[in-house]
Structure formats: C-alpha cells, structure tokens
C-alpha cells in the first residue's frame, strides 16, 4: 500500500482513500524461520493477564479466541497446533489496547516478534482492523478475526440487555439491533459490512455461530 502523511500526522491509504489512525506502515511480520514456534496457551494467557487488567476487555479477547478456535475446528477442519494459532491470535489481538492505546497493535506485534512467534499469528493480529492499521486481511485466519472482532462484542452487548442473556437469543434480534445505530454505538457497522464482504458466509450465519460458540465464555 502507498501512504501519504497529512498535516495532522495521520496517514491516508492512497489505494482505498481511508484515514489510518494507527498505521503500521508495513506488510510483513515475524520471521519465516519461526514458522514452528507457536506459543502455548499458558504462555498466551500469562501475557493476557500481565498486559490486560481490564476484565471487560479480557473477556472480549477470550470470546474472540473462543469463536476463532471454534471456526478453525468446525469450519476449517483444523486440529492441534493449527487450531491453536487461531485461538492465540484471537486471545492476544487487543493485548496492548489498554496500556498503549496510541500504539495499539504495534506494541503487541513487536512483543510477539521479540518472542519469535510464528508469523501467521502476528500478521493475523495486524490485520484485524485494516482501516486502522493499513494491513489487509489475506489468509482465512486474517479475514475471520476481522469478521469476529466487532461482531463478537456486538453480540455480547446484545446479550447483556436480555434477562436470560444468551439463552434464547436469536439472530434476527441481533440484526435488528445492528440497524439501531444508537445501540452499542462504538461498534463500527462499516467495519462489519466490509469484513463480511470478504468472506463467503452470510452475516446471519456468522451471528448464529458467535451466539453458539461464545455463550459459555463469561
């Protein structure tokens, strides 16, 4: 991608004409020599605990991890280490958001590179917000973390206002709330639409998948 710095020191993606709020200004991540270096779930959880004191943010990251793992296993047919890559990417995608908001994504990427983590996990994290970081999702793992990030949080917000939480929640009620821009206003509907446009699965199916696979993560 080509970037041009404006007078306010933000960067514009000259390809898509989008303002980037946290530009990474790079397209490659990690070292291919570390292809087999996948952190253990225990290591990832320790990093989560050390870097993310906010329980609500920690819950969001755990929920994204749960749906990423479930998708990897149920829809991509992955097992073992390959499914673990998806789970860890989800678990750590916002690890630096609370402590380093102005350098969100950059700090966790640099940390994982320092740890010599497999490049696919690092790139997946870098691509979870293309209009913020300027990294386009390429692999299926990249695309799915972009899909799940905003929608997972939105589905959870929808559950919290229901007396029975996730129990009995249906897809149509979530879709209706998506049209109400005053509800969970911080969730970017354009990001959701863009993410869904990059995959072959309809929005309603993704919502149903999230409801079923993150409801136990509380």
Secondary structure, DSSP 8 states (H G I E B T S, - for coil): --EEE-TTS-EEETTTTEEESS----S--S-GGGTT----HHHHHHHHHHH---HHHHHHHHHHHHHHHHHHHHTS---HHHHHHHHHHHHHTTTTTTT-GGGTTHHHHHHHHHTT--HHHHHHHHTTTHHHH-----SHHHHHHHHHHHHHHHHHHHHHTSTTTTTT--HHHHHHHHH-TTTTTTS-HHHHHHHHHTSSS-HHHHHHHHHHHHTT--
